[in-house]
Amino acid sequence: MEQSRTVIIARYAAAIFIIAIFVFPIFWFALTSIKPISAVFDKDGVIWFDFVPTFENYWVTLFGEASIDVNQNTRSDFGTSGGDSYDGRGSILSSIIVATGSTFLSTLVGLFAAYGLSRMSFTGSQGVLNWILSQRFLPPIAIIVPLVFIFHDMGLRDTHLGLIIAHTLINIPIAVLLLKSFIDDIPKDIDQAAMIDGATSWQVFWKIILPMSKGGLAATAVLCFIFSWTEFLLSLFLTNSIRTVPVKITTFVTSTGSEWGYISALGTSAIVPGFIFILLVQSHLVRGLTMGAIKD
Amino acid sequence: MLAGNASAPVSKGLMLPRWLTSEHPLPWLFPSVAILLVFGLYPVLYSLWLTFFKRNPATRVEKFDPSWNWSKLVADERVWDAVQVTLTYTFTALILQLVLGMLIALLLDCDRKGFGVFRALMTLPLVVPPAVTGMMFLLMYDGSFGVISHTLYDLGIISKDAPLLANHSTALFSVILVDVWQWTPFMVLIMLAGLRALPRDPFEAAAIDGATDIQAFFKLTLPMMSKIIALAVLIRGVDLFRVFDYVKVMTDSGPGTATETLTAYAGTIYFKSANFPYASTIAIFTLLVVLIVANIFIKIFKVRF
């Protein structure tokens, strides 16, 4: 159907309007992160662009410089007690370790399970798949206290490994679901031919399935990374000294007020890796998200 | 030693039992299933077990009394208020996300220049950690320096003495809007995937028969996408029903209990009064509702994974 010129222009206008609404909160957050404190809190209204940009908030949260004294607007000597409390480097490192570890673990075990469920017919395979997927229905609050006890007994409390396992737990259902739909798409003839030539399932898995599901694997890995990177509740209760970025950022809200400069600087930085990753795999992601629902 | 007989293929080297070889599903499924059993199922059963104990607040001793917490739950008005808040939250957010998601997907399903960039920008909210999203909107909702509040003041929609999140009548909807902002893009992605996979022929035939775009949408697009819509509703619905982060970060269930969802109430009991048995009861109740409703939904709409 040919669209008229008016329709096309209207379509562009509508799209730009919608995108502007959805991007605005992030834009505002990023803008706040380069505002001096006086421009964030203004009694007379909201300051849009009438300020001198500063990267002070990033120096403190990303590079660990001492915080600014709000009243004098100069660098103060907080000493070791308060000086590093807005330093986000440790939490960024923790988030990277946990998200990377859990992404690796969940895609690996998820891929094993997806292969088993996709290629081996056995009684109850649909039941096993449904059971794995139903784990995603769990409200984390229903498992958090027993999980704290178990982690304590196993020495996993407040460790990176513990959090990696916890995030793997929540990522497995989605990983299995996505990867199974990608493996289902690989024609069975290929691995059956290899099997007839004497290949074992293990060889088929490494030599055929793994290379052929690369795109799906990348999309799954990105989703697992983002889920782990953004996870809040388990990270909050399974750790004390280790703080992932989402948990760390909530500590910037104190009884005396919220440090909006540091919150917005660390928060804006936390969005960047996820966005880069999601752009890299977007085409696979859109296909993967249908999870076989449009196949018949 | 060579094991084997005339009918089986001759194998070299050590002979493993069949269920330990790569030809059997067990080794493939074992790592995932083991993690889910130890760190998922066991804690749930543990929580369920806890619901059968009565806690004595004075002595902190727990005693076996299977019906205590459950009868308390049934009589607890705060639970039923939370059920109402949770249902309002789930349905309002779900409908908004579904309708907006579909409309935006239809809008962005276009191959013209620039729409690829629009689609990419649309995914931005998805990578923001919900705790950070909560902060972002706290900043914008703030009564004295929030950009959203100020815009609404200027437009005369709300008055200065009624900050959005501190007001009984606006708090819940303000939190729902945050959820809508974050998760509508997820719906857009799913709907776009569905739209892109639709066959072209029926639409061409309908156009020849003189059908309008709106007729084609209701008679062709919607029915053909029913499965994917059902799946999206299931995934989002379950997530919405157990919402925690936004409520925790933005209102902490307040003002009063205006935004107290079931999981938020369970969290309050866990961490403020440390009554683990009762908190577990609320959490297990939430889980049961989710499982029952999700299973009915799967049966009715024949959702396939």
Interface residues (C-beta under 8 A of the other chain):
Chain A: M1 I8 R11 Y12 A14 A15 I16 I18 I19 F22 V23 P25 I26 W28 F29 T32 V40 F41 D42 K43 G45 V46 L108 V109 G110 F112 A113 Y115 G116 L117 M120 F122 S125 V128 L129 N130 I132 L133 S134 Q135 R136 F137 L138 P139 P140 I141 A142 I143 I144 V145 P146 L147 F149 I150 I165 A166 T168 L169 I172 V176 L177 K180 T200 S201 W202 F205 I226 W229 T230 E231 F232 L233 V245 P246 V247 I249 T250 V253 S258 W260 I263 S264 G267 A270 I271 G274 F275 F277 I278 L279 Q282 L285 V286 R287 L289 T290 M291 G292 A293 I294
Chain B: T21 S22 E23 H24 P25 P27 W28 L29 P31 S32 V33 I35 L36 V38 F39 G40 L41 Y42 P43 V44 Y46 S47 L50 I104 L107 L108 C110 R112 G114 F115 F118 R119 A120 L121 M122 T123 L124 P125 L126 V127 V128 P129 P130 A131 V132 T133 M135 M136 F137 L138 L139 M140 S144 F145 G146 V147 H150 W181 T184 P185 L189 I190 L192 A193 G194 R196 A197 A207 D213 M225 K227 I228 A230 L231 V238 R242 F244 D245 K248 V249 T263 A266 G267 Y270 F276 A279 S280 A283 I284 T286 L287 V290 L291 A294 V303 R304 F305
